[in-house]
Every structure is written in C-alpha cells, then in structure tokens.
C-alpha cells in the first residue's frame, strides 16, 4: 500500500486557524491533550530505558504499548471522545461554505 502523496492530503491549517478552532480555555480539551501527552511521554521513557542488547522492531514496541493501554479507563474514553468531537466540529466548519 502506497503512502498518500502531498497532493491528496488536505493542507495543514495555519497557527491562527488552529488557535481560533481550539481555545486554550477549553478545560476538557486541555485535559484530553494532557492525558495523551502523558501516555506518549511514558511510551518514550519506557522505550529509552530498555536494554540495548534486546533489539525489537518499532512495530513490536508499538504493539506492546498498545496492549498495555487500559481501554476501560473512563478518563481515556472521555479524552478520546472530546478530541473526536472537536475534530468533527472542525471538519464540519471547514467544509461548510461561508
């Protein structure tokens, strides 16, 4: 399967567009982002502290990290729902002609 080319992708939003879309005072969105950042930083820390004698592929490491995620965690579900809702709103507002 080939990766999408730049011409098929939507252009990256500008910083001003992102700031207008996602307000810094939205506590739910900030908490969702913090939860994801903490999970990713934990992933990076675990990856950095593994012994170098055991070489694992990135795919194996990712699979292990995914298996460790507690999908029943209500905070994780709330964070995912908030991010999905924000993105869907962004997409709808972007697609509606002015």
N, C-alpha and C positions, 0 to 999 in steps of 0.2 A: 504494500500500500504506500503510495507516494504522499509526501507531506504537501500541505496546501501551499500554493505559491502566494506571493505578496499580492498579486492582482486579484485573487479570490477572497482575500481577507478584508474585513472592514478596516477603515483607517483608525489608528489609535486616537482616542479623544485627547484633546489638549488639557493642560493642567487646569485652566479656567473652567472648562466644561465639567471636569471631574469634581472640582470644588463646588460648582453650582449644583451638581447632581447629588453628591453625598455630603451632607452637612456635618461639620465636626461636633455639633452639639447633639447629634442623634446618639443617645447613650446605648441603645440596643445594638446599633451598627458598630459602634466602637467596641463594645463588649464582644461582639461576634468576631471582629477583626483581631482583638487581643487573644481570644481563645485559639484562633487559627495560627497566629504568630507564635504563641507559646508552644503549640504542638509541633510546629515546624522547627523551632529552635531546639526543642527536646530531641527531635529527629537528628538534627545536625550534631548536637552534643554526643548522642549515642554513637553516631557514625564516626566522629572524631576520636572517640576513646576505645574503639575496637582494636584489638591487637592486629598489627600489620602482617603477622605470619599467616593469618587466615584470610585469604583473599576471596571475597564474594563479589559477584556481579552487582551492579546497581539495581538490576531487576530483582535479585534475591533480597537485597536490603530493603527495597521498597515494599516487597511482599510481606516481609517480617513486620515492618512498621504498620502496614495496613491491618495485619492480623491482630496487632496489639491494641487497636482502637476499640474503645468500648462504645459500640453503636447504640447501646441502651442508655447512654448518658443523656439526661434531659437537656443539659446545657449545650451539648454538641448539636442536638436536634434543633434547639432554639437558634443557635448561631447559624446553622445551615439554612433554616427557614428564613431568617432575617436577611441573609445575603441573597438568597434566591428571590425574595420579594423585592429587594432593592434593585437587583439586576433586571427583573421582569419589568418593573416600573420604568427603569432607564430605557430599556429596549422599546417599550410602548411609546414613551415620549419621543424617542429618537425617530421612530417610524411614522409618527403622525405628522402630516404636513402642516406647516404653520399657517 
